[in-house]
Amino acid sequence: MSGTPRRGHDTVADGARRVTPRLTVLFAIYLALLVWTVLWKLDVPWTGTTQRTVKLVPFVASGGHGASQPFEVAMNLLLFVPAGLYLGLLAPAWRWWKVIGAVAGASLGLETAQFVLAVGSSDVTDVVANTAGGLAGLCLLALARRRLGRRTATVLVRACAVATVLALLASAAFVASPVRLGGPPPGGMREPGIRAVRDGVRHDARSTSSTGRPSTSQPSTSRPSPESAPGRNRAGSPRAASPVAAVVPSGPVRAVSPATP
């Protein structure tokens, strides 16, 4: 009968409604980590000045920009797989193209923020890879619904909770390590007096080399030239002692007059 409700669909929807508060919290944590990772690469938030880069042709080299690296494309895809999962669970009534449109819009917003804040390269490749990641998340959700049925929401919430805890621990370990994926350019707006310690060497952000890396504070190891060494003239021969004045190392300067006959 047309009026008979579909029991399987209703049980899945009821399970999703029961776990919605926990899903919302996990989704908020995911979004915060996503924005921090994409914009600032898990570094201290900063803003640039004039260095803005836009690459409009995906994947291949164009306009003076190199081709996209496979590792970066894969990472951009994996970062947005949870977005498809979360949106599919939180908005089960949405058609798949609405979820994909929301993922693509979020990716485009992050790329626009990178351009406005001058904190990275705005690349169409990232939008394509992010959207593909959201689609992959939707496919995983559809596969889980086929296998798990009414237990889909409960199992996925537990899996997302474990993944969130692992992501938070990994982020904390990365922040505590000396490794950095990015940082402010030489003209960035970070406080100039901040010093960082890398590999036991102190770096000063106020002095940078031509390569954009902060110069390290190393003790001077220069030695005086033979011409400037005390007790020697330009020819390198010892200087004759002056008969008028002599310096006594352990006492004050004394004036000595030549002996009179």
C-alpha positions in Angstrom: 0.0 0.0 0.0 1.2 3.5 -0.8 0.3 4.7 2.7 2.5 2.1 4.5 5.7 3.7 5.8 9.0 2.1 4.8 10.2 0.6 8.1 13.9 0.3 7.1 14.1 4.0 6.1 12.2 5.2 9.2 14.5 3.2 11.6 17.6 4.7 10.0 16.1 8.2 10.2 15.1 7.6 13.9 18.7 6.4 14.7 20.1 9.5 13.0 17.8 11.8 15.1 18.9 10.1 18.3 22.6 10.8 17.6 22.2 14.3 16.1 23.5 16.2 19.2 26.7 14.2 19.3 27.1 14.4 15.5 26.7 18.2 15.7 29.5 18.5 18.3 31.8 16.2 16.3 31.1 18.1 13.1 31.9 21.4 14.8 35.3 20.0 15.9 36.0 18.7 12.5 35.2 22.1 10.9 37.5 23.9 13.3 40.4 21.5 12.6 39.7 21.8 8.8 39.8 25.6 8.8 43.0 25.6 10.9 44.6 23.0 8.6 43.7 24.5 5.3 44.4 28.2 6.2 47.3 28.0 8.6 48.7 24.4 8.3 48.2 23.9 12.1 50.4 27.0 12.8 49.6 30.1 14.8 47.0 32.1 12.8 48.5 35.0 10.8 47.7 37.2 7.9 49.9 38.1 4.9 50.2 41.4 3.0 50.6 41.3 -0.8 51.6 37.8 -1.7 48.6 36.3 -3.4 48.6 33.4 -5.9 45.7 32.1 -8.0 45.9 29.0 -10.2 42.9 28.6 -12.4 43.9 25.5 -14.4 43.6 22.3 -12.3 46.3 19.7 -12.0 48.6 20.8 -14.9 51.3 23.5 -15.0 50.0 26.9 -16.2 50.5 30.6 -15.8 54.0 30.2 -14.2 52.7 27.7 -11.6 53.9 24.1 -11.5 51.7 21.0 -11.8 49.8 19.8 -8.7 51.7 17.3 -6.6 49.9 13.9 -6.3 50.5 13.9 -2.5 48.8 17.3 -2.1 45.9 16.2 -4.2 45.4 13.1 -2.2 45.5 15.0 1.1 43.0 17.5 -0.1 40.7 14.7 -1.1 41.0 12.9 2.3 40.5 16.1 4.3 36.9 16.4 2.9 35.8 12.8 3.1 34.4 13.4 6.6 32.4 16.4 5.3 30.4 14.1 3.0 29.8 11.7 5.9 28.7 14.3 8.4 26.4 16.1 5.9 24.9 12.8 4.8 24.1 11.9 8.4 23.0 15.3 9.6 20.9 16.1 6.5 19.5 12.7 5.4 16.7 14.4 3.4 19.2 16.2 1.1 19.8 14.8 -2.3 23.4 13.9 -3.1 23.9 16.9 -5.4 22.9 19.3 -2.6 25.6 17.7 -0.3 28.2 17.9 -3.1 27.2 21.6 -3.7 27.6 22.4 0.0 31.1 20.7 0.0 32.2 22.6 -3.1 30.9 25.8 -1.7 32.8 25.3 1.6 36.0 24.5 -0.4 35.5 27.6 -2.6 35.0 29.7 0.6 38.3 28.4 2.1 40.2 29.2 -1.2 38.7 32.7 -1.2 39.8 33.1 2.4 43.3 32.1 1.5 43.3 34.8 -1.2 41.8 37.5 1.0 44.1 36.8 4.0 47.2 36.1 1.7 48.0 33.0 3.6 48.4 30.5 0.7 47.8 29.7 -2.9 44.2 29.6 -4.2 44.1 26.7 -6.5 41.2 25.3 -8.5 42.8 21.8 -8.1 42.0 22.0 -4.3 38.3 22.7 -5.0 38.1 19.7 -7.4 39.9 17.4 -4.9 37.8 18.6 -2.0 34.6 18.1 -3.8 35.7 14.6 -4.8 36.5 13.9 -1.2 32.9 14.9 -0.2 31.5 12.6 -2.9 33.7 9.8 -1.6 32.3 10.4 1.9 28.8 10.1 0.6 29.6 6.8 -1.2 31.0 5.4 2.1 27.8 6.4 3.9 25.7 4.7 1.3 27.8 1.5 1.6 27.5 1.6 5.4 23.7 1.9 5.2 23.6 -1.1 2.9 25.7 -3.2 5.3 24.6 -1.9 8.7 21.0 -0.8 8.2 19.4 0.7 11.3 22.8 0.6 13.2 24.4 2.9 10.6 24.1 6.2 12.6 25.3 4.6 15.9 28.3 2.9 14.4 29.4 5.9 12.4 29.1 8.2 15.4 31.4 6.0 17.4 33.8 5.8 14.5 33.7 9.6 14.1 34.3 10.1 17.8 37.4 7.8 17.7 38.7 9.5 14.6 38.1 13.0 16.2 40.1 12.0 19.3 42.9 10.7 17.2 42.9 13.8 15.0 43.1 16.0 18.1 46.0 14.0 19.5 47.8 14.1 16.2 47.3 17.9 15.9 48.7 18.4 19.5 51.7 16.2 18.7 52.3 18.1 15.5 52.1 21.5 17.2 54.5 20.4 19.9 57.0 19.1 17.3 59.6 21.3 15.4 58.1 20.4 12.0 56.1 23.1 10.2 54.1 22.8 7.0 54.0 26.5 6.4 54.3 29.9 8.0 54.1 33.6 7.4 56.2 35.0 4.5 58.9 37.6 5.1 56.3 40.4 4.7 53.7 38.8 6.9 51.9 40.4 9.8 53.3 38.3 12.6 54.7 40.0 15.6 58.4 40.8 14.6 59.8 40.1 18.1 58.7 36.5 18.2 61.6 34.1 18.3 61.3 30.4 17.5 63.7 27.6 18.4 64.4 25.0 15.8 66.9 22.2 16.3 68.4 23.9 19.3 69.2 27.1 17.3 67.4 30.4 18.0 65.9 32.2 15.0 64.8 35.8 15.0 61.8 36.7 12.8 63.0 40.3 12.5 66.1 39.3 10.4 65.5 37.1 7.4 67.8 36.0 4.6 67.1 36.4 0.9 65.5 32.9 0.8 62.8 33.9 3.3 64.2 31.8 6.1 65.0 33.5 9.4 68.6 34.0 10.1 70.1 32.2 13.0 72.0 33.9 15.8 75.4 32.4 15.8 78.5 33.7 17.6 81.1 35.5 15.5 84.1 33.3 14.6 86.0 36.0 12.6 89.6 36.6 13.6 91.5 39.9 13.3 93.6 40.2 10.2 97.4 40.3 10.6 97.4 44.0 9.7 95.0 44.8 12.5 96.7 42.5 15.1 98.3 44.4 18.0 102.0 44.7 17.9 102.3 44.4 14.1 102.5 46.9 11.2 101.2 46.5 7.7 104.3 44.6 6.6 103.8 42.1 9.3 106.9 42.9 11.2 106.9 43.7 14.9 106.4 47.3 15.8 109.1 49.2 17.7 108.1 50.2 21.2 107.5 53.9 21.7 110.1 55.6 23.9 107.5 58.1 25.1 104.7 55.9 26.5 104.4 52.3 27.5 101.4 50.3 28.7 101.9 48.2 31.7 99.3 45.3 31.5 98.6 45.0 35.2 98.6 48.7 36.0 97.6 52.1 34.8 99.3 53.9 31.8 102.5 55.5 32.8 104.5 58.1 30.9 108.2 57.3 30.6 110.6 60.0 29.5 113.8 59.2 27.6 116.9 59.1 29.8 118.9 62.3 29.8 122.7 62.0 29.5 
